Amino acid sequence: MSEQQSEQRHRLYGRAAGKPLSKRQQGLVDDLLPRIGIPETGKGELFPATMFSAANRGVWLEIGFGGGEHLAGQAARHRDTGFVGAEPFVDGVAKLLTAIDEQGLSNIRLRRGDARDLVATFEDASIDRAFILFPDPWPKTRHRKRRLVQPDFVAELARVMKPGAPLRFATDWADYANRALAALIRDGHFEWTATRADDWRAPPTDHVTTRYQEKRLGDCEPVFLDFVRV
């Protein structure tokens, strides 16, 4: 996608860089990231499984992985699964690269940038599971249009996820939880799996806690909404 086309959409984030990286982190960004970076392709042309060993049991996607704690944790638990992640902030990318290097994780591929651009490149029905965990809440009413979970992006997720693939959305902002739930149900391709309050109030047993989650910056306790692509 061209820079002009990107500017026609609402940005999901502010600055993509914070304080300067350490020498080690910069080295990983310069050397490791190009080796595990996800290649640029046209819309709908990338089949994620081709980036991993043929023995891998599917591909999981994390959209906006923050500091990478969840993505690295899941990849360490499921080394026979391929993981793809997108994150615009170089600080978060550097932190995840550090975890990949320290833990010897060979089953992760990354894209630094807007997750919408990455998802658009995937072939239909090519993702086995997806996570959207604590995305930028844009809590002010006038900024809600900048939130990631909008009808057009939900439709793109439905396109790239396989039937039966789980999707997890988590937030600690009540309005975002309500609106995301409505958008996903309204799309018609996702079934909410909750049957009781604890299903969205309690962290799932397979969840990996993130630093952002521990800061408790939202206006409610974390809400976990699990869906299945139908």
N, C-alpha and C positions, 0 to 999 in steps of 0.2 A: 504494500500500500504506500502511495506517495505521501510526502509530507503535507501536501495541499489537501489530500483526501483525509488524512488523519486530523487536520485542523477543523474539518467540517463536522466532526463528532465532538461530543463533550469529553474533555479529558477526565480520566478517573483519578488522577493524582496530581500533586503539585510538583515540587522539585524532585528530580530523580537521583540526586546525590546529596549527601550530607557532609560530615566531617571527612577529611582526607583519610584514605585507607592506609593501613600499616604497610610496611615494605613487603611482608609476606603475603598479605591479602592482595596487594597490587600485582605481585608475581603470579598468584593463582588466576587473577582476572586476565592477565596477559598470556599465560601459558596453558592453564588447564581449561578455562572457559572455551577457547577456540576448539579444543579437542572434543568436548562434550556438548558443544553448542548445537542447537537444532538448525538445520540448513533452511535457507530461504527458498520457498517454492511458491507456485501459483495457488490460487484458491482451489481447495479440494483435491490437491495433488499429492499430499504427503500421507503415507500410511505409517503411523508411528511405530508399528511392530517391526518395521524394517530396520530401525535404528538399534535393535537389540538382538541378542542371541535367539536363534530359532527355538531354543528350549524354554524361553521365558513364557510364563503363564499369564499372558495378557499385558495390557498397558493401562496404568492409572495416571490421571492428570490432576495436578494441583494448580489452581488458578490464583495467582498472587500469593506466593509462599512466604512472604515476610522475611523473617530471619532464618527460615529453612528448618526449624526444629521439627515440625510435623513431617515434612517431606523426607528429611534424613532419617527420622525415627521409623517411618513406615518402610522406607527402602531397606533399612537394616533388618527389620522384622521379616521382610518379604523379598529376599535376594533373588528369588526366581521370578520376580515380576519386574517389568520395565516401568519406570516413572518418568514423566515429563512435567516440567514446571515452568511457569512464566512469572516474572517479577520485574517491574521497572526500576526499582531502587538498587543502585550498585552496592550499597551497604549490605542489603539482604543477600544479594547474589554472592558477595565476598564471604559472608558468614556461612552460607551453604557450601560454597566451594571448600572452605576450611574443613567443614564436617566431612565432606566427600573424601578429601585428601587424608584426613586423620583416620577415618573408619574404613578406608579402602572400598568405597561404594562404587561399583562399576555399572550399576543399573539405573543411573539417573542421566537424563539429558535436559538441558536448560535453554531458555530463551530470555535474554534481558530485554524487556519491552512490554508493550500492551498485550495482555492475554487475548484480547479480541482478535488481534491480527494473527496470533498463533492458531487459535481455534479455527479461524477461517481457512487455514491451509490444510486441515485434516480431511481425509476422505470420509465419506459417510460411514457410520457404524464402525468406527475404528478405535473407540475408547471403551474400556471395560469398567472403569470406575472414575468418578470425579469428585473433587473437594473444592469448595469455596468457603474458606474459614476466616471469619472476622475481616471481611473486606472493609475498605474505607467507608464509614457510615454516612458521610456528608449529612450531618444531622439537621442543618438548617433547611427550612422548607424550600427556600429558593435554590438550594443546591441538590435536591433529591434527584434531579435529572442526570446528575453525574454518577449516580450509583451504578455499579456493574450489572446488577440483576434487573434488567429491563426486558420487555417482551421480545425485542429483536435478538438479544443475546440468549435468552432462554430457548428461542427457536433454533439458534445455532448449536446450542448444547444438545438439544434433542436430535439434531441432524447427525452429530458426530458420535453420540453414545449408542452402544449396542442395545437392542431390546433386552431388558432384564438387568441392565447395568445400574448399580447404586450411585446416587448423588447425595452428597452431604453439604448442607449450607449451615453455617454457624455465625451468630452475631450476638453482641451484648447491647444492642439498641432495639427497643421494643417496636418502634415504628418500622424499622427495616425488616425485622422478623415478620411482621404482619404483611407488609407489602410484598416481600419476597415469596412468602407462602401463597399469597393470592396470585402472583404472577406465574408461579410454577404450576399451580393447579389449573389456572385459566388456560395455560398453553395446551393442556389436554394430553401431553405426552409423558407426564410424570405423575405417579401415584404416591401420595404421602403415606408412609408406613406406620405412623403413630397410632396406637390404640388406647393409650392412657397418658396422663400428664407427665409421668416420669420419663416417657419416651423422648420428650423434648427438653425437659428440665435437667435431667442427669446426663453427665458426659457419657457417651457410648463407651463400652468396655474396650474398644479398639482405638480410642482416640489418644493422640499424643498432644499433651498440653503445650501451648506456645507462650513465648514471653509476653506477647501482646495480651493474650487472654489473662495472664496473671496480673497485669497492671490494672484490670477492672476499670477501664475508662468509660464504659458505657452507662446507660441509665437503667439497666436491668441485669439480672444474672444471665450468664450465657445460655442461649437457646440453640439447640441442635435439631435441625430439621432434616430427616432422612427420607429420600424418595427413591423410587425405582422407575427407570425408563420403561414405559409400556409400549 
